[in-house]
Amino acid sequence: MLSHVGVVHRWAGRIVREGLARPDGVTAEAPDDDSGLVEWYLDGFSSLVETLRAAPDDVECFAFLPAPSPLAFWARRQALETAIHRADAEAAMGGVAPYEDDLALDGMAELLVGFGARKKVFEPATVRLAPAGAPSWLVTLGPEGLAAEANDPGGAADVTVSGSPSEVYRWMWNRPADVAVEGSAAAAAEWQKLAVRWS
């Protein structure tokens, strides 16, 4: 997992730093010797942060989801990429620290409006995502893909998933989460078909 995140950080950093229009041929490899893995990861993380801070606001480079700018996209995407895998690492150690609400809610929006907007065929289902203290989303799944409505107006849903923003966000990424799932188990399972890739 640390190797994966470290590779992604280097991949993203090079795209921004070099202003690449496409990521073709951009590669990075983790060290074969695990004894140096943590230091290698930290070097890559520091380099990514420095690259994002130094990049001009109007930098032109590849991005694969809608965003106000490529720089805004990469800052958001890498923060959320790191956050979800941080939870994976913590879970392996026996406990997961919650995300701040703003981060979790932004992650929900990215997943629904960004990744979720990509074409995928689902069985018909409606899923209400109800993070505590924030507006809920009504997600409609079907043969044409996923449609997400923010500020859910209410009404019937096949399944409602509720909990803290942090827990609902982790559930959306198919991670263990302390949420209440009320309604159709089949509708909840349909959500799990949402596979996320950059391409």
BELQUIWO-V995129 format. One record per residue. N is the residue number from 0. OMEGA is omega in radians with two decimals (999 if undefined). Layout:
N,OMEGA + N,OMEGA
This chain:
0,3.11 + 1,3.08 + 2,-3.13 + 3,-3.09 + 4,3.11 + 5,3.09 + 6,3.14 + 7,3.11 + 8,-3.14 + 9,3.11 + 10,-3.13 + 11,-3.12 + 12,-3.14 + 13,3.12 + 14,-3.13 + 15,-3.06 + 16,-3.09 + 17,3.14 + 18,-3.05 + 19,3.12 + 20,3.10 + 21,-3.13 + 22,-3.09 + 23,3.09 + 24,3.10 + 25,-3.10 + 26,3.02 + 27,-3.12 + 28,3.07 + 29,3.11 + 30,3.10 + 31,-3.09 + 32,-3.10 + 33,-3.11 + 34,3.13 + 35,-3.00 + 36,-3.09 + 37,3.12 + 38,3.10 + 39,3.13 + 40,-3.10 + 41,3.08 + 42,-3.14 + 43,3.11 + 44,3.13 + 45,3.14 + 46,3.12 + 47,-3.14 + 48,3.13 + 49,3.13 + 50,-3.13 + 51,3.12 + 52,-3.06 + 53,-3.06 + 54,3.07 + 55,-3.11 + 56,-3.08 + 57,3.13 + 58,3.11 + 59,3.10 + 60,-3.14 + 61,2.98 + 62,-3.02 + 63,3.01 + 64,3.09 + 65,3.14 + 66,3.10 + 67,3.12 + 68,3.05 + 69,-3.14 + 70,3.10 + 71,3.11 + 72,-3.04 + 73,3.09 + 74,3.13 + 75,-3.05 + 76,-3.11 + 77,3.05 + 78,-3.10 + 79,3.05 + 80,-3.13 + 81,-3.09 + 82,-3.07 + 83,3.12 + 84,2.98 + 85,3.11 + 86,3.09 + 87,-3.13 + 88,-3.14 + 89,3.12 + 90,3.12 + 91,3.13 + 92,3.02 + 93,3.13 + 94,-3.09 + 95,3.06 + 96,-3.11 + 97,3.00 + 98,2.94 + 99,-3.07 + 100,-3.09 + 101,3.13 + 102,-3.12 + 103,-3.14 + 104,3.07 + 105,3.09 + 106,3.07 + 107,-3.13 + 108,3.12 + 109,-3.10 + 110,-3.08 + 111,-3.03 + 112,-3.13 + 113,-3.12 + 114,-3.06 + 115,-3.12 + 116,-3.14 + 117,-3.07 + 118,3.02 + 119,-3.11 + 120,3.09 + 121,2.86 + 122,-3.10 + 123,3.11 + 124,3.01 + 125,-3.08 + 126,3.03 + 127,3.09 + 128,-2.97 + 129,3.08 + 130,-3.09 + 131,3.06 + 132,-3.10 + 133,3.09 + 134,3.11 + 135,3.07 + 136,2.98 + 137,-3.06 + 138,3.11 + 139,3.11 + 140,3.13 + 141,-3.10 + 142,-3.12 + 143,3.11 + 144,-3.05 + 145,3.02 + 146,-3.08 + 147,3.14 + 148,3.10 + 149,-3.12 + 150,-3.10 + 151,-3.10 + 152,-3.11 + 153,-3.09 + 154,-3.03 + 155,2.99 + 156,-3.14 + 157,3.14 + 158,3.07 + 159,3.13 + 160,-3.07 + 161,3.14 + 162,3.06 + 163,3.09 + 164,-3.13 + 165,-3.09 + 166,3.11 + 167,3.12 + 168,3.12 + 169,3.08 + 170,-3.13 + 171,3.09 + 172,3.10 + 173,3.02 + 174,3.05 + 175,-3.07 + 176,3.13 + 177,-3.13 + 178,2.99 + 179,3.12 + 180,-3.05 + 181,3.13 + 182,-2.99 + 183,3.06 + 184,3.13 + 185,3.11 + 186,3.09 + 187,3.14 + 188,3.14 + 189,3.09 + 190,-3.05 + 191,3.06 + 192,-3.11 + 193,3.12 + 194,-3.05 + 195,3.02 + 196,3.14 + 197,-3.06 + 198,999
